[in-house]
Amino acid sequence: MARFTEDQAKASKIIKIQKVTVNDTFSSWKAMISGSDGQMVSIRLGNTDADANIATLKSEIIAELTGSHDYTVPKTPAVVTTTRPHAANDGDTLGW
């Protein structure tokens, strides 16, 4: 079952997007989203490149919010994790 319809996902807002690196190697993007229903959603985007632009990240977030993601295999804990914020467009809605 999908978390949101496409229209609901596009009405959701970006709170923060961070690039996650492990041992100085890009791992994924992490997005904090304020859902159109008022709930906070944390999403890990593992299928995007390190140099992904904001349009690509928004598309991936919409895909996550509108798809069925009921089970995630637990990840092995990282030895060292750092994050760098992707501050451009914080607060934007996901729709263009």
C-alpha positions in Angstrom: 0.0 0.0 0.0 1.3 3.4 -1.0 2.0 6.0 1.7 0.7 8.9 -0.5 -1.0 9.6 -3.8 1.2 11.5 -6.3 -0.6 14.7 -5.5 -0.2 14.2 -1.8 3.5 13.5 -2.3 4.0 16.6 -4.4 2.4 18.7 -1.7 4.9 17.4 0.9 7.8 19.6 1.9 11.6 19.0 2.1 12.9 19.6 5.6 16.4 18.5 5.0 18.4 16.5 2.5 21.8 15.1 3.4 24.5 13.3 1.5 25.7 10.3 3.6 29.3 9.2 3.3 30.9 6.2 4.9 34.7 6.3 5.3 34.8 9.2 2.8 32.9 7.2 0.2 29.4 8.2 -0.9 26.7 5.9 0.5 23.3 7.4 -0.1 21.1 10.5 0.3 18.9 10.9 3.4 15.8 13.1 3.2 13.6 14.4 6.0 10.1 15.2 4.6 7.1 16.9 6.1 4.3 14.8 4.6 1.2 16.5 3.3 -0.6 14.7 6.2 1.6 16.6 8.7 3.7 13.6 9.6 7.6 13.5 9.4 9.0 10.9 7.0 12.7 9.9 6.9 13.8 8.3 3.6 17.1 6.8 2.5 17.7 7.2 -1.2 20.2 4.5 -2.2 19.7 4.5 -5.9 20.9 8.0 -6.7 24.4 9.3 -7.6 26.5 11.4 -5.3 26.2 14.3 -7.7 22.4 14.1 -8.1 20.6 17.4 -8.6 17.5 18.6 -6.7 15.1 17.5 -9.5 16.5 14.0 -9.4 16.2 13.8 -5.6 12.7 15.2 -5.6 11.7 12.5 -8.2 13.2 9.8 -6.1 11.4 11.0 -3.0 8.1 11.1 -4.8 8.7 7.5 -6.1 9.4 6.4 -2.5 6.4 8.1 -1.1 4.0 6.7 -3.7 5.4 3.2 -3.8 4.9 0.3 -1.4 7.8 0.0 0.9 6.7 -2.1 3.8 9.9 -4.0 4.6 13.5 -2.9 4.5 16.5 -5.2 5.2 18.4 -3.9 8.1 21.8 -2.4 7.1 25.1 -3.3 8.7 26.2 -0.5 11.0 28.8 1.8 9.5 32.3 2.3 11.0 32.3 6.0 10.3 29.5 8.1 9.0 29.5 11.8 8.1 26.8 13.8 6.4 26.9 17.0 4.4 23.6 19.0 4.0 22.1 19.7 0.6 20.6 23.0 1.9 19.5 24.4 -1.5 15.7 24.3 -1.8 15.0 23.4 1.9 11.3 24.1 2.5 10.4 23.6 -1.2 7.3 21.5 -2.0 8.2 18.4 -3.9 6.0 19.4 -6.9 7.7 21.7 -9.4 
